[in-house]
Amino acid sequence: MVKLYGFGKNLGLIDPSPFVAKVHTFLRMANIEYDTISSPRNIGKSPKGKLPFIEDGEKTIADSQLIIDYLVNKYSIDLDAHLSKQDQALAYLLTKSLDENLYWCLVWSRWQHEATWQLTKKAFFKGIPFPFSYVIPKSLRKKVIKTLYAQGISRHSEAEIIAIAKKSFQALSDLLADKSYFFGDKVCSFDATAFAFISSFTMAQLDNEINEVAKSFSNLVAYADRMQAKYYQ
């Protein structure tokens, strides 16, 4: 049986990492039976030092997209059979846009935005005894902020970052329009990615401006609710 290693439920989400949530959702969409091993300590077990990763028998695969590619090949899954070649290409580029652009807006909003950071810290580090409750969050946040600067997102102003995120939400909203799923009335593999990212903003128990902007797109909110009901209730 497939074992999925992630952080675990937090912030009112399946997993606070959209990459872990993406794999969770794909496994459910593909009807692949799996177990979940949830703990932040799983990072230390990951061959790439990041989550998620899976174990399937003797195989260990890290990185959400490589995991999905492996599952597609191993279990002969084709959630995209109804998509044209052009739609499959668009779905791939959309996935990369969320993975490489919107993701960093999400990380900034949780780890660098001062007001939200206080809520993030309480959610992620509760139960850690002093002095570790002071040292560990401070050290990890410093590393994340350094990464955000190196990546480039934190070189922008707060207003600019919110505008960048809003353009992504607008594009997703325009593409979804009044459809049930992003490419019609049937789910495809991109819906696992889309749900993971959209719900990270619309369903997270964190109050900040980026999340409020996401919630202003009613069709995205309804889409996340629909996917949640279909695969998690």
NORDA-V734413 format. One record per backbone hydrogen bond with DSSP energy under -1.0 kcal/mol. CO is the residue of the C=O (numbers start at 1). NH is the residue of the N-H. Records with the same first field share a line. If there is no record, write none. Layout:
CO->NH, NH
//
This chain:
2->35
3->55
4->37
5->53
6->39
10->13
11->205
13->10
17->21
18->22
19->23
20->24
21->25
22->26
23->27
24->28
25->29
26->30
27->32
35->4
37->6
39->42
40->43
41->44
42->45, 46
46->49
52->63
53->5
54->61
55->3
56->59
59->56
61->54
63->67
64->68
65->69
66->70
67->71
68->72
69->73
70->74
71->75
72->77
80->83
84->88
85->89
86->90
87->91
88->92
89->93
90->94
91->95
92->96
93->97
94->98
95->99
96->100
97->101, 102
98->103
101->105
102->106
103->107
104->108
105->109
106->110
107->111
108->112, 113
113->117
114->118
116->120
117->121
118->122
119->123
120->124
121->125
125->128
129->133
131->134, 135
132->136
134->138
135->139
136->140
137->141
138->142
139->143
140->144
141->145
142->146
143->147
144->148
145->149
146->150
147->151
148->152, 154
152->155
153->156
157->161
158->162
159->163
160->164
161->165
162->166
163->167
164->168
165->169
166->170
167->171
168->172
169->173
170->174
171->175
172->176
173->177
176->179
181->184
184->181
188->191
189->192
190->194
191->195
192->196
193->197
194->198
195->199
198->201, 202
199->203
204->206
208->212
209->213
210->214
211->215
214->217
216->218
217->221
218->222
219->223
220->224
221->225
222->226
223->227
224->228
225->229
226->230
227->231
228->232
//
